[in-house]
Amino acid sequence: MILRGKIDHQPFTRLVSAAAFLAATVSLLGCGGSEPAEPVQVKGQVTVSGKAIEMGEIAFAPIEGLVGPVLKAKIANGEYFVDPQQQGLPGKYAVTFSGKKRTGKKIPYPEYPGTLVDELVKMVPNRFEKKAMLKQELKAGVNSGINFDLPPRTAEDEEEDKRRMASG
């Protein structure tokens, strides 16, 4: 609209304001779809040849188009628990592990001369630490009894670790 030789921007401003209000309302109310999925909660056991992993970690990484955080939990005496506060979504995950056990020997702690600590050795085969050899479907809510029994470490695992240590 033109008033006395000037362009009146008020109708355009009202249109932009109305569009912004509508967009904000739709985003707050949602699209009328279903409620967001309940976060996953996972608990279970991790063993190697039937022996509980004394201390370690388990990680569930989303795969096959699932977008979300990597879910991690400590393993203690073979048990783990993924807290729902990590906000994991239902879907398919690739699973990796780390784990150690005490040998029963005490070894010197280099940073504190005269101090002895428990010697720890790896329990988990290398192929399960870095590569996601196992897949797991997780549903919304509680997923109990998600247990894993991994095979023992092999001579190849030990050789690979020695090569890594030698190369720095």
C-alpha positions in Angstrom: 0.0 0.0 0.0 1.3 3.5 -0.9 0.5 6.4 1.4 1.6 9.9 0.4 4.4 8.7 -1.7 5.7 6.2 0.8 5.4 2.4 0.8 3.5 1.1 3.8 5.4 -2.0 5.1 2.9 -2.8 7.8 0.9 -5.5 5.9 4.2 -7.3 5.1 5.4 -7.0 8.7 2.1 -8.5 9.9 2.4 -11.4 7.5 6.0 -12.2 8.6 4.9 -11.9 12.3 1.9 -14.2 11.7 4.2 -16.8 9.9 6.7 -16.7 12.7 4.0 -17.2 15.4 2.6 -20.1 13.4 6.0 -21.8 13.1 6.7 -21.3 16.8 3.3 -22.8 17.7 3.7 -25.8 15.5 7.2 -26.5 16.8 6.0 -26.3 20.4 3.0 -28.4 19.9 4.6 -30.9 17.6 3.0 -32.4 14.5 0.4 -34.4 16.3 2.6 -37.5 16.1 3.1 -40.1 18.8 4.9 -39.5 22.0 8.7 -39.7 21.9 10.0 -43.2 22.6 10.9 -44.0 26.2 14.7 -44.1 26.5 16.4 -47.5 26.7 17.7 -49.0 29.9 20.0 -52.0 29.5 21.4 -54.4 32.1 23.1 -57.7 31.8 26.3 -59.6 32.2 29.5 -59.8 30.2 31.8 -62.9 30.4 34.7 -64.3 28.6 34.4 -68.1 28.3 32.0 -68.0 31.2 34.2 -66.0 33.5 33.0 -62.5 34.6 34.9 -59.5 33.3 36.3 -58.0 36.5 36.5 -54.4 35.3 35.8 -52.9 31.9 33.4 -51.0 29.7 30.6 -51.8 27.2 29.5 -49.4 24.5 26.4 -49.5 22.3 26.8 -47.4 19.1 23.7 -46.6 17.0 23.6 -48.2 13.5 21.4 -48.6 10.5 20.1 -45.1 10.4 19.5 -44.7 14.1 20.7 -41.3 15.3 21.5 -40.9 19.0 24.3 -41.1 21.5 26.7 -43.9 22.1 25.6 -45.6 25.3 28.3 -46.6 27.7 28.5 -48.4 31.0 31.1 -49.7 33.3 31.5 -53.5 33.7 32.2 -54.5 37.3 32.4 -58.2 38.3 30.6 -59.1 35.0 27.6 -56.8 35.5 26.7 -53.6 33.6 23.8 -51.1 33.6 23.1 -48.5 30.9 21.2 -45.7 32.6 18.1 -44.3 30.8 19.4 -40.8 31.5 21.8 -41.4 28.5 18.7 -40.9 26.4 19.3 -43.9 24.1 16.6 -44.6 21.5 15.1 -47.9 20.6 16.8 -49.5 17.6 19.8 -51.5 16.5 23.3 -51.0 18.1 26.8 -52.2 17.4 28.4 -53.4 20.7 32.1 -53.1 21.7 33.8 -54.2 24.9 36.9 -53.7 27.0 37.8 -55.7 30.1 40.6 -56.7 32.4 41.2 -59.0 35.3 43.7 -59.2 38.1 46.5 -61.8 37.9 47.0 -62.0 41.6 50.5 -60.5 41.3 51.6 -57.1 42.6 53.8 -55.0 40.3 55.6 -51.7 40.9 53.7 -48.5 40.1 56.2 -46.4 38.0 54.9 -43.0 39.1 55.2 -43.7 42.8 58.4 -45.6 43.6 57.9 -48.2 46.3 54.2 -48.6 45.6 52.8 -51.9 44.4 49.6 -52.3 42.5 47.6 -55.2 41.2 48.8 -56.5 37.8 46.0 -56.4 35.3 45.7 -58.3 32.0 43.3 -57.9 29.1 40.4 -60.4 29.0 38.5 -59.3 25.8 39.8 -60.4 22.4 41.0 -57.5 20.3 38.4 -58.0 17.6 35.6 -57.1 20.2 37.4 -54.0 21.5 37.6 -51.8 18.4 35.4 -53.5 15.8 31.7 -54.0 16.5 31.5 -57.7 16.0 28.2 -58.0 17.7 24.8 -56.3 17.1 22.0 -55.8 19.5 18.4 -54.6 19.1 17.2 -52.5 22.1 13.6 -51.8 22.8 12.1 -48.7 24.6 12.2 -49.0 28.4 13.9 -51.9 30.3 16.1 -54.4 28.4 17.1 -57.0 31.0 19.2 -60.0 30.5 21.2 -58.6 27.6 24.2 -60.9 28.2 27.3 -61.5 26.2 29.7 -64.4 26.5 32.8 -63.7 24.5 35.4 -66.2 23.3 38.8 -66.2 25.0 41.8 -64.2 23.8 44.1 -66.0 21.4 47.8 -66.2 20.7 47.2 -63.8 17.8 45.7 -61.2 20.3 48.8 -61.4 22.4 51.1 -61.0 19.4 49.1 -58.0 18.1 49.4 -56.4 21.6 53.2 -56.9 21.6 53.5 -55.3 18.1 51.5 -52.3 19.3 53.6 -51.9 22.4 56.8 -52.2 20.4 55.7 -49.6 17.8 54.8 -47.1 20.6 
